[in-house]
Amino acid sequence: MTKITDLSDTELQYMEQLLGNELSKEIEVRKTWNTKNHYYKPLDKSNQILNCMNAVKNLRNSQKLKAQKW
């Protein structure tokens, strides 16, 4: 089993791209839901996806800084 900290920058960048695609889909579903039903969709996952994207981005930045420092 691989830890997320063991992933390469390319793999993390790909994960960030996948999360971005999922976030776009979730936002589109939410817009459609709001227009159709006139209220916010329950159990919206966009905040969770955004938090995951930020975690991956922060990990990439952290790894870059460590690589430059050492």
N, C-alpha and C positions, 0 to 999 in steps of 0.2 A: 504494500500500500504506500503510495506516494503522498508526502505532506505537501501542502500548498507552498510552503517556503522552499521546497526542493525544485519547484517548477522553474523553467527557464523564462527569460523575459519574453520570448516569442510565444510560449505557451500561455503566459499571463496576459499578453496582449490579445491573443485569440479568445481567451476566456472573457476579457473585457468587451471584445467585439460581440460575442454571443450574448452577453448580458445586455448590451446596448440594443441589440435586435429584439430581445425579449421585452425590454422596457418600451421600445417603440410600439410593439404589438399590444402590450398592456394598456398603453396610453390611448391607442386607437380604439380598443375595446371599450375603455372607459368613456371616451367621447361618444361612441355609438350608443352605449347604455344610457348615458345622461340625456341624449337627444330623444331616444325612444321612450324612456320611462320617466323622465323628468325628475329623477333623483339619483344620488350617487350610488354607484355599484357597491354592494357589500363585499367585504373581503378583498379589497383592492391590493394587489401584490406589488404595485409600482414602488412603494417606499422600501420594501424588502429588496427588490432588485436593485434599486438605486444604492442602498446601503452596501450590497455585495459589490457593485461596481466601484464604489468609493474605496472599499477594503482592498480590492485587487489593485486599483490605481495607487493607493498608498503603499502597498507592498512593493510594487514595481519601482516607485520612487525611492523607497527605502533601500532596495537592493542596488539601485544605481548609485546612490550616495555611498553605500558601503564599498562598492566596487571601486569608486573613484578615490575614496579615502585610503584604502589599503592597496 
